[in-house]
Amino acid sequence: MVKVLKRWAALTAVAGLTLTAVGCSGAGSLGASDNQVTIALVSNSQMTDAQQLSSDFEKKNPGTKLKFVTLSENQARAKITMSAAMGGSEFDVVMISNFETPQWARDGWLVNLSDYIENTPGYDPDDFIPSLRESLSYEGDMYSVPFYGESSFLMYRKDLFEQAGIEVNQDPNYQPQWQEVADWARKLKTDDRAGICLRGKPGWGEVLAPLDTVINTFGGRWFDEQWNARLDSPEVKEAVNFYVDTLNSAGELGASSTGFQECANLFGQGQTAMWYDATSAVSVLEDPKSYPELQGKIGYLPAPIVVKPNSGWLYTWSLGIPKGAKNPDGAWKFISWMTSKEYLRMVGEKLGWARVPPGSRTSTYTELPEYEAISKAYGPLTLQSIRNATPNDPTVKPVPYTGVQFVGIPEFQDLGTRVSQQISAAIAGQKSVEDALAQSQEYAEVVGRTYQEK
């Protein structure tokens, strides 16, 4: 554990992180008031909506002041991890995921939320999609609760497919093959439009998220059952070469610096015909205020496969309370507000139904007729993809870890970051895929040996 803390400390120091306090009530130094709740959030559109609607919480909880601290995804991971690991008290609420939650619960860094959940009338934890609920639990108790959940799927422009003469199988059980998708991408590419957008930006939560699903379905894995590193296996080499070749032949320009947000912008602006990424992207793409010209033009397909079926990932941004929180009771009041059924309805009524945080509660798809009406093209597939994700059985061959688009061990924050940098360099043409994987294999071998010695 000491080694892990030192690594996180080094990561935080190197990152040179800065906090950006978002203007909301409770301005001042962190933790300045006994009635203040300080909330660390990742800066994306769903979190911006929550800040916009936070006056509703303050009306229902007079005297409680909210202080939002927003961070980019990579900064958030490092800063929040460091704070929780060291027992810091600067945050009362932290936005984490199903990667951190079970590990941090085991290590005693999070407050067990079971008593809070049980004593909150109408909260209905059984309404959370089971795969997400299980991924945020440790020894049967929830240690964070989902704000939104996601798997991955393929988004495509139906009008551009029609123009190119590409017919898509409409069988509801159809799962496209990756080679088929690559062929479509090359056919759809033009001088001013990419055939497909795939993440290439360094970061274990950036390029490795989609790439790991490709590795899994090609039959690859990070480690075998004895924790021997397998990043130099034929299956991994084939998967990574396929990914890089697809980007080189039909992907977006500057792919090595393209992440989720960049791909969203390209797809929304018509500069790519396809995009393989998170199901939560619909909150932006299907918002008529953001992209009115795209309404009715986007088609959706399950995550592409090769050998392993149901290759989509499973991820959730969730809210937890660190053990060092100064105001845990106030923190739970905020968390239960932001993850409630009532909040989901309020987003739809005040901001538009397309902006409802997707993939957390089953009732979103069964008890909100307004959302069901506008999400016919993607809602059922989102729910199906999340339910069918296999984090406990992510690969074709057996593995000693859990997680689809990540390896569920503490060292993966550092290992995944290092490997992602090698992959991005290969995408940029700075080194060959073989050299990138050879270096990645060395990194993975170091981690694997620590588990072999246990």
N, C-alpha and C positions, 0 to 999 in steps of 0.2 A: 504493500500500500504506500509506503514511503516513496518508493521509486515512481509510482504513478503520480503522486502529488507533486514531486519534483518536476516530472515531465510537464504536468499541467501548468505549474508555476513558470517554467521556461517558456511554454507556449504563450502564456499571457504576457510575459515581459517582452518577448520578441514582437508580438502583435502590436504593441504600442497602443493599446485600446483607449478610446475616448468614449465617454458616455454622452448621449444627447437627450437632455430632458425635454419632453414634449410639453408644451404649454397646456396645463390643465390645472384644476384647483390643487392646492397644497404645494405651491411653489416654495422653494427654499432648500436647505440642505437635506440630504437623505435621512429619513428617520427623525425629522425635526419635531414631530408632534406625536403624542401618544395615540391620537386618533387618526394618524396618517397611515395609509396602506401604500407601500412602494412596490411597484409592479414592473418587472423586467420583461419586455416583449420583443419578439422578432419583428422587424419593420416590414410588414407586407400589408396588402390591402385589407384582409380580414381584421387585422389588429388595428388598423386605422379606423375601421368602422366601429370597433369596440370603444375606442377613445371618443369618437364622435357621439356615441350614444350613452356615454358614462354619466351624463347629467341625470339620466333615469335612475341609476344606482344611487346617486347622491340625494335625490329627492326621497328615495325609499329608506335611506340611511343617514338622516340629518346628523351633522357633526363629524361624519367620517370624511376625511380628505384623501383624494387619490393623487398619487404621484407616478406618472408613467415615465419609464426610461426605455427608449427604443434603441435597438442595436441591429446591425446587419447580421445575417445568419452566422457567418463565421465568427464575428465578434461576440455574438450572444453565447455561442457554444463555449468559447474560451472563458469569458468573464463570469458567466453563471456557474460553470463547472468549478472554476477556481474559488468563487465565493462559497459554494456549497461544501466543497472539500475542506475548506479551512474553517467552517463553522461561522462564516460571516453573517452579519446582521443587517447589511444594507438593503436587502430585498425581503419583502414579506411574501410576495408571489413571484414564482419564476416560471417562465415558459420553457418547457423541456419536451421530451418525446418518449416514445416507446423504446428508444435506445438507452436513454439514461435511467428511466424510472425504476426498472427492476434491479439494476445494479446499485443505484443510490439507496434504494430501500434496503437492500441487503447490507450495505455499508453504514446504515444508520444516519443518512444525510437528509432524509425527508420525514415529514410528519405523516403518520398513518391517518388516512382520511376516513376510515370506516365509521368512527363515532360521529364525526361531523355529518357524513352522508346519512347515517341512520336517524339522526335527530333533526334532519331538515325535511319538513313535511312537503310532499309532492315532488321531491327531487327525482325520484324514479331511476335509480342506477341501472336497473334491469333493462331500461330502454336503450342504453348504450349498445352499439353493435358488438356482439360477443367477442369477435376477434380483437377488437380494440380494448374492450374491458379486460380481457385476459392479458393482453400485452402490457397493460399499465398496472398490473397486480403483482404482488409478491406474497407467497404463502397464503393466497386466498384473499388478501386485503388490497384495496386500491390505494395507491400512494400518489397518483395524479389522476385527473379526469380530463377527457378529451374535449377540446374546443372545436376542432374539426379533424376529420380523418380522411385518408386518401389511399388509393392504390394507384396504379398507372394504366394508361390506355393510349391508343393511337387516335389522334385527332386529324381529320383531313377535310379539305375543301371539296365538297360535293360538286360544285360547279366546275372546278378545274379538272376533276376526274372525268366529268362528262365531256368536257372539251377535248381531253386527251384520249377519249374512247376507252377509258378504264372502267370495267364493271366490277363492282364489289359484291361478293357473296352475301346475300341477305339472310342466310340461315342463322337463327338466334344462337346456335351452338358453334358457329364458325369462329375459329381462331386463326388469324393470318400468320403465315410463315415469314420469318425475317427475310429470307431471300426474296420472297414475293414483294415485300415492302421495299427492299433495296431496288428491285427492278422498277417498281412504280416511281420511286424517287428519281431515278435516272431519266425516266420518260417524262417526268413533270418538270425537270430542271430547265430553266431558260437563262438567258443572259442577265436578267434582272430579278430572278426568283430562284430560291433554292428548292430542291425537291423535298427535302426533309430537314428539320432542325433537331439536332441532338446536342445535349450538353457536352462541353469540352473544357469548361472552366475548372481549375484546380479546386479541390475541396472534397472531403469524403461525403459531404452532403450535396455536392454538385455533380461532377462528371461520373463519380462512382455510383450514384443512385440508378440512373438508367443502365450504365454499363454492367453493373453487377447482375441485373436481371437478364442481360444478354449472356453473360458468362454462365449463369445458372442453367439457362435453357439449352445452351450448347453442350452441357454436361460437365462444365468446369466447377471448381471449388477453390476456396482459399487454403483450406487445410483438410487433410484426411483425418480419419478417426484417431490416429495416434499423434495428431498435431504436427505432422510433417507438412511443410509448406508446399503448395501445389500450383503456384502462379506461373511456373515454367512448363506446365503440362501441355500436351498437344491441344486439349480442349480449350484451355484458357487462351493459348496462342491463336487458335482459330477464331475464337470469339472477338478478341481484341483487334486482330487484323481485319475482321469483317467490319467492326465498328469504325475503325480508322479509315478503311477503304471506302465505306459508304459516305462518310463525311467528305473525303477527298473528291469523290466522283459526283456527289449530288447534294452535299450539305451546304450549310451557310458559310459565308466568308468570315474569317476570323474566329473559327469554331473553338480554338483553344482558349478563348476568353469569353465564351458564351455560356451563360448559366440559365436558370429558370426564367428570370425576369427578361433577359435579352431575347430568349426564344418566344416568350409571350408577346413581346413587342413586335418581333418579326412576323409571327403568325397573325397577330391582330391587324397588322398593316399590310397584309397580303404579300409579304416578301418570302414566304415559304408555303409550300402546298400541303405539307404534313408536319406533325409535331408529335413525338412520343414523349410523354411526361406525365405529371401528376394529374389525377382526376379532379383535384381541387382547382385546376386552371379554369374550369367552367365559370367560377364566380366572377372572373374578369371577362372572359371571352363572350359569355352569354348575357352580359349586362348590356341592355340596349343603349344605356347612356354612354358606355365606354366605346363600344364598337357596333353602332347601329347597322352598318353595312354588312356585317357578318350574320345577322339574324336569319336563321333557317338555312344557312349555307354550310354548316359544320356537321360532318359525320363522325361517328365514334365507333371504334372497334376495340376488342380486348387486346391486352398486351401481346405482341407478336411472340411466336414460339419457334423452337427447332425440335428439341427432343422432349423437354419437360413442359407439360401443359400448365395452365394457370400461372404464368410467370410474372404476373404483376406484383409490385412491391406492397408493403403494408407500412404506413407511417401515420402518425398523428402528432400534431402540436397539442400539447396538454398543459394543464396548470397544476402546479404543486406548491407546497409550503416547505421551505427549507427549515431544518431543525433550529437554525439560529434566528429565525424571524422574530422581530420585536412585537408584532401584532398578529398572531396566528388566527385569533377569532375574527378580526376584521378582514384578514386575508381570505378566510373561508367564505365570509359573506360576499366578498367580491367574486370569488371563484364560482360559487353556487349561482350567482346572478349571471355571469358570463357564459356558463355552460348549461343553462336551464332551457326547458322547452319554451318558456315565455320569452327569453332573449331571442331565440330563433324566429319566433313569430314577429317580434318587434322589428328585427332587421328587415324582414319581408315587407311589413306594413310601412315602415318609415324610409327605407333605402331602396327597396325593390326586391322582388322575390328571387331574382337571379343571384343576389348577393348573400343569400342565406348561407352560413358556413355549412358545407356539405359533409356527409360521411361520419357524423358522430352518433346521432340518435336514429334508431329505426323509425320513430314516429315522424321524422322529417319527411319520410317517403310514404307514410301511411295515414297521417293525421293532418297534413297541411295541403288541402286540395289546391290552393293557389300555387304552391311549389310543385306539386305533382303535374299540374297543367303545363307549366313552363319548362319542366325538366324531362319531358317524355323522351327526348332524344338521348339524354345522358344519365338521368337519374337512376333508372333500373340497372344500367350497366355499372354505374359507380357502386351501388349497393352490392351487386353481384361480385364485382372485382374485389371489394374489401372482404366480403364473406369468404371468397374462394382463395384468398392469399394464404400461403403456407409458411409462416415464419419458423415453425418448428420442424419443417421438412423442406428446406429451401432449394435443395439441389437434387440432381439425379442420383448421385452416390451419397452414402452416409457421411455426415459431418458432425463434429463435436460442439458446434455452435448453433445459435439461433439467429434469425434475421435474414430477410430477403436481400435488401439493398445495402446491408451492412453486416459486419460480424459482431455479434453481441458480447464483446469483451471490452473492458476499459481501455486497453492498449490501442483499440481501433481508431480512436480519435487521432492519435499520432501516426500509427501505421497507415491508415487510410489516407491521411493528408499527404504523407510521403509518396505513397503509390500513385495517388491522383496527380501529383506533380510530374511523375514519370510519364503517365498516360497523356497528360496535356502536352508535354514536350514532344511525344510521338505524333500527336495530332497536328502540332505546329510544324512538323517536319524537322525538328531539331535533333532527333535521334530515331533510330529504327524501333519498331515494336519489339523486336527480339531483345535489343539492348535495354529498353525500358522495363521489360518483364524480367530480365536477368537481374537488374538492380532491385526491382520490387521483390523478387524471390529472396534476395539477401535480407531485405528488411523483414520479410515475413518469417524467415528462418530464425531470426533473433527472438521474435515473439513466440514462435512455436516452441522453442527450447525451454522458455520459462514455464510453459504448461507441461512439458514432458518431465520437468524436474520436480513438479509438485507431487 
